[in-house]
């Protein structure tokens, strides 16, 4: 005897006997197409954040190296060259000395995931003692611009 549900119908879901959810064929593709742009945006921001983190570490290293050089009494041009060799040509150096201490601030711009929306300006600062006797060759509020 035949069932009232008709041929090819699932006994309790009402779906086709060809498989569960056969009427929903292609829905996974549509859901994936909707979610894919959000995944791309999140991935782009993660990668841009990782790149900015790497630049920040280089800025920290550059500021530390420059403050050591200036603390030993080397010229600001030498310290600026060291900063640019570590942090890149776009790095901007500002140095100050007062009370036997040398402070160096290094800044650089980092582009975001989409250049149309701008980026971030990162900065690192280091302070160290000036060596006795020689003193740093840094006038108060001296700075060296980037490109």
C-alpha positions, 0 to 999 in steps of 0.5 A: 500500500502506498503512503499518502505523502506521495512518491519520493517524499521524506516520511517526516520532513516533507523533503524529497527522497533524493536527500535531506534539504534537497530543496535548499540546494545552493544555500551554502554557496549563497551564505559563503558569498555573503560572508566572504567580504567580511572575512576579507576585511578582517584578514586585511586588518589583521595583516595591516596590524601585524605589519604595523607591529613590525614597524613599531618594533623597528621604531623602538630599536631605532630610538634605542640605538639613536639615544645610545649614539647621542649619549656617547657624544656622536653627532645627530646626523650619525644618529639620524642615519642609524635610525633610517637604516633601522626604521626606514627612510620615512622615519622622522627623528627628534632629539632633545638633551637636558639635565644630563639626559638624552631623549629621542623620538622616532615617528613613521607613518604606516599605511592601513589596509586600504590607502584611501582611508589613511593609515597610522602614525607610530612613534617610539621614544627612548631616554638615556643618560649622556656620558660624562665629559663629552656630552651629546652633540644635540642642541635643545629641541633639535630634529631631523625630518624624513623624506 
